[in-house]
Amino acid sequence: MAAEDLGLSMIVLAGGRSSRMGKDKSDLVYRDQTFLEIQIKKGEQLGIDDILVSGYRGSGCDGRIVMDRFAGKGPLGGLEACLRQAVHDRCLVLSVDTPLVPVSELQGLIQQDRQGSDPATILQHGQEQEPLIGIYRTKLADPMAEALERGRGSVFGFLKKVGYGVYQSKGESVQFGNINEKTDYERLLKTDRGNG
């Protein structure tokens, strides 16, 4: 399916401080690619040609970098800025620190979203909901700005206010885990070597 038919842009959230990791998570390498390259490639595999990268401060990025308009507000600030610059009216959102999310799950998420009319659709595995793996409408930018102006930066808090749909994944939880700390990254590399 062509990107025009999908009507879909992509936002990779890459602007976190990475304080627990000690270095930019976007530039961590897994299977000879950076986390950022891995996520961008997923968008390209889906046929998305409008890829925005939120808050990236490194030098290895092929996407369009968008900086926050509301500094220090976390992922909601990144979403707000990128939604304003997206070409299409729906955006696939993916955090940079979830490199194991399969393209097939993103396809399922996209299909679920197309069937509904919610302002956002997020992925759920088991009882866990992942607000940073989802589809967001660009019309959410204004209400996000209002929430940020009031000092509220919680993505989940915002979603609970505006309403959202859920794509129930049958994937394993490990596929959706965040690589936040050095031990997470070391475990990822060790597991990969064990499977190699």
Secondary structure, DSSP 8 states (H G I E B T S, - for coil): --HHHHTEEEEEE-----TTTSS-GGG-EETTEEHHHHHHHHHHHTT---EEEES--SS---SEEE--SSTT-THHHHHHHHHHH-SSSEEEEEETT-TT--HHHHHHHHHHHHH---SEEEEEETTEEEEEEEEEEGGGHHHHHHHHHTT---HHHHHHHH--EEEEE-S-GGGG----SHHHHHHHHHHHHHH-
